[in-house]
Amino acid sequence: MKKKTIRQAFQLHLQNQMPLYLFVGVLFVMGVIFGAVIVNTLSPVQKENLLTYLGHFFKGLDQDSIADPKTAFQHSLGNHFKILGLMWLLGVSVIGMPFIFVLIFLKGLVVGFTVGFLVSQLSWDGLWFSFLAVVPHNLLIVPALMIVAVGGIAFSLLMARNRLIHRRGTIYPQFLSYSILVTIMACVLVLSSFFEAYVSPVLMRMVIPQL
């Protein structure tokens, strides 16, 4: 019964916020496209430096000399929680909404640049490596951040209506719901960090491109 209630609440949330999800999704895709385009603007020296770094990374990965999984997990989780905490803070402030858009766009830009650079420089090997190194954990990270972004934008809009226009009504229940939503997505990010630290390196070693 409880699972059914949670599922119904989530379905209702999707229905009510579908326009925001579409907007945030388009913004993320624009970031991916922009990140891929930036790859073509890099100078030969910049590309060579990045390839040298990738060569060292691939060598360390092949020799199993990169950061141990525990350290990688802590580092990944710390970064995710910083972004999540920032998005939560931006969501509970009326003026923070535009910065949420910026964070989603930047996330798309990073993904687009990473995949675009690997594909442009390593062709099919880069595409296959990207599919195993970049895509899997981002299938958890990106939806989680988008859900938090939509929740934060919706809450900011609610505060703007209640405080700046109507100047009445309580928003504590909505604040609590938003905070619970962020907490649930934090759990998702824990899972993504675990996958990124312990599973992704194993997958990457299977298809290390040769430079």
C-alpha positions as CSV (number, residue, x, y, z in Angstrom):
1,M,0.0,0.0,0.0
2,K,2.8,2.4,0.9
3,K,4.7,1.6,-2.4
4,K,1.5,2.3,-4.3
5,T,1.0,5.6,-2.5
6,I,4.6,6.7,-3.3
7,R,4.2,5.7,-6.9
8,Q,0.9,7.6,-7.2
9,A,2.5,10.7,-5.6
10,F,5.4,10.5,-8.0
11,Q,3.1,10.1,-11.0
12,L,1.1,13.1,-9.8
13,H,4.3,15.1,-9.5
14,L,5.3,14.2,-13.1
15,Q,1.9,15.3,-14.4
16,N,1.9,18.6,-12.5
17,Q,5.4,19.5,-13.4
18,M,5.7,18.1,-16.9
19,P,6.2,21.5,-18.6
20,L,9.2,22.1,-16.2
21,Y,10.6,18.7,-16.9
22,L,10.4,19.4,-20.7
23,F,12.1,22.7,-20.3
24,V,14.9,21.4,-18.0
25,G,15.4,18.4,-20.4
26,V,15.7,20.7,-23.4
27,L,18.2,22.8,-21.4
28,F,20.3,19.8,-20.6
29,V,20.3,18.7,-24.3
30,M,21.3,22.2,-25.3
31,G,24.2,21.9,-22.9
32,V,25.2,18.5,-24.4
33,I,25.1,20.0,-27.9
34,F,27.1,23.1,-26.9
35,G,29.7,20.9,-25.1
36,A,30.1,18.8,-28.3
37,V,30.5,22.0,-30.4
38,I,33.2,23.4,-28.1
39,V,35.4,20.4,-28.9
40,N,35.7,21.7,-32.5
41,T,36.9,25.1,-31.1
42,L,39.9,23.6,-29.3
43,S,43.3,24.5,-30.6
44,P,45.7,21.7,-31.7
45,V,47.8,22.3,-28.5
46,Q,44.8,22.0,-26.3
47,K,43.7,18.8,-27.9
48,E,47.3,17.4,-27.6
49,N,47.4,18.3,-23.9
50,L,44.0,16.6,-23.3
51,L,45.2,13.5,-25.3
52,T,48.4,13.3,-23.2
53,Y,46.3,13.4,-20.0
54,L,44.0,10.7,-21.4
55,G,47.0,8.6,-22.3
56,H,48.3,8.8,-18.7
57,F,44.8,8.0,-17.4
58,F,44.4,5.0,-19.7
59,K,47.9,3.8,-18.7
60,G,47.1,4.1,-15.0
61,L,43.8,2.4,-15.6
62,D,45.4,-0.5,-17.4
63,Q,48.0,-0.9,-14.7
64,D,45.4,-0.5,-11.9
65,S,47.3,2.4,-10.5
66,I,44.5,5.0,-10.4
67,A,42.9,6.1,-7.2
68,D,41.5,3.2,-5.1
69,P,37.8,2.7,-5.2
70,K,37.2,4.0,-1.7
71,T,38.9,7.3,-2.4
72,A,37.2,7.6,-5.8
73,F,33.8,6.9,-4.1
74,Q,34.4,9.6,-1.5
75,H,35.5,12.1,-4.0
76,S,32.6,11.4,-6.4
77,L,30.0,11.5,-3.6
78,G,31.5,14.7,-2.2
79,N,31.2,16.4,-5.6
80,H,27.6,15.2,-6.1
81,F,26.5,16.3,-2.6
82,K,28.0,19.8,-3.1
83,I,26.0,20.2,-6.3
84,L,22.9,18.8,-4.7
85,G,23.3,21.0,-1.6
86,L,23.8,24.0,-3.8
87,M,20.7,23.2,-5.8
88,W,18.7,22.8,-2.6
89,L,19.8,26.2,-1.4
90,L,19.0,27.8,-4.7
91,G,15.6,26.1,-4.7
92,V,14.6,27.6,-1.3
93,S,15.4,31.1,-2.5
94,V,13.4,33.1,-5.0
95,I,16.4,34.5,-6.7
96,G,18.2,31.2,-7.0
97,M,16.0,29.8,-9.8
98,P,18.1,31.1,-12.8
99,F,21.3,29.5,-11.3
100,I,19.5,26.1,-11.2
101,F,19.1,26.5,-15.0
102,V,22.8,27.3,-15.3
103,L,23.8,24.1,-13.3
104,I,21.7,21.9,-15.5
105,F,23.1,23.4,-18.6
106,L,26.7,23.1,-17.3
107,K,26.1,19.4,-16.5
108,G,25.0,18.8,-20.1
109,L,28.0,20.8,-21.3
110,V,30.4,18.6,-19.4
111,V,28.8,15.4,-20.6
112,G,28.7,16.7,-24.2
113,F,32.3,17.8,-24.1
114,T,33.6,14.6,-22.6
115,V,31.8,12.3,-25.1
116,G,32.4,14.7,-28.0
117,F,36.2,14.9,-27.4
118,L,36.5,11.1,-27.0
119,V,34.6,10.4,-30.2
120,S,36.4,13.1,-32.2
121,Q,39.8,11.9,-31.2
122,L,39.4,8.2,-30.8
123,S,36.5,7.5,-33.2
124,W,34.6,4.3,-32.5
125,D,37.0,3.3,-29.7
126,G,36.1,6.6,-28.1
127,L,32.4,6.1,-28.6
128,W,32.5,2.6,-27.1
129,F,34.7,3.8,-24.2
130,S,32.3,6.7,-23.5
131,F,29.3,4.3,-23.5
132,L,30.9,2.4,-20.7
133,A,32.8,5.2,-18.8
134,V,30.4,8.1,-19.0
135,V,26.8,6.9,-19.7
136,P,26.1,4.3,-17.0
137,H,26.4,6.4,-13.8
138,N,25.0,9.5,-15.6
139,L,21.8,7.5,-16.2
140,L,21.3,7.9,-12.4
141,I,23.0,11.3,-11.9
142,V,21.3,13.3,-14.7
143,P,17.7,12.3,-13.8
144,A,18.4,12.8,-10.1
145,L,19.7,16.4,-10.7
146,M,16.8,17.1,-13.1
147,I,14.2,16.0,-10.5
148,V,15.9,18.2,-7.9
149,A,16.1,21.1,-10.4
150,V,12.3,20.8,-11.2
151,G,11.5,20.6,-7.5
152,G,13.6,23.6,-6.7
153,I,12.1,25.7,-9.5
154,A,8.6,24.7,-8.6
155,F,9.2,25.6,-4.9
156,S,10.8,29.0,-5.9
157,L,7.8,29.8,-8.0
158,L,5.5,28.9,-5.1
159,M,7.5,31.2,-2.8
160,A,7.3,34.0,-5.3
161,R,3.5,33.7,-5.6
162,N,2.9,33.3,-1.9
163,R,5.4,35.9,-0.6
164,L,5.6,38.5,-3.3
165,I,2.1,38.4,-4.8
166,H,-0.4,36.9,-2.3
167,R,1.6,37.5,0.9
168,R,-0.3,34.8,2.6
169,G,-0.4,31.1,3.1
170,T,2.0,28.6,4.6
171,I,4.7,26.8,2.5
172,Y,6.1,24.5,5.1
173,P,4.4,21.3,3.7
174,Q,5.8,22.1,0.3
175,F,9.2,22.8,1.8
176,L,9.2,19.5,3.6
177,S,8.2,17.7,0.4
178,Y,11.0,19.3,-1.5
179,S,13.5,18.5,1.2
180,I,12.4,14.8,1.2
181,L,12.6,14.8,-2.5
182,V,16.2,16.0,-2.3
183,T,17.0,13.4,0.3
184,I,15.7,10.6,-1.9
185,M,17.8,11.9,-4.8
186,A,20.8,12.0,-2.5
187,C,20.4,8.3,-2.0
188,V,20.3,7.8,-5.8
189,L,23.6,9.8,-6.0
190,V,25.1,7.5,-3.4
191,L,24.3,4.6,-5.7
192,S,25.7,6.4,-8.7
193,S,28.9,7.2,-6.9
194,F,29.3,3.5,-5.8
195,F,28.8,2.4,-9.5
196,E,31.3,5.1,-10.7
197,A,33.9,4.1,-8.2
198,Y,33.6,0.3,-8.1
199,V,32.0,-0.8,-11.4
200,S,33.0,1.8,-14.0
201,P,36.7,1.1,-13.8
202,V,36.1,-2.6,-14.4
203,L,34.1,-1.8,-17.5
204,M,36.6,0.8,-18.7
205,R,39.5,-1.7,-18.5
206,M,37.6,-3.9,-20.9
207,V,37.8,-1.3,-23.7
208,I,40.8,0.9,-23.0
209,P,41.6,2.7,-26.2
210,Q,45.2,2.6,-27.4
211,L,46.9,6.0,-27.8
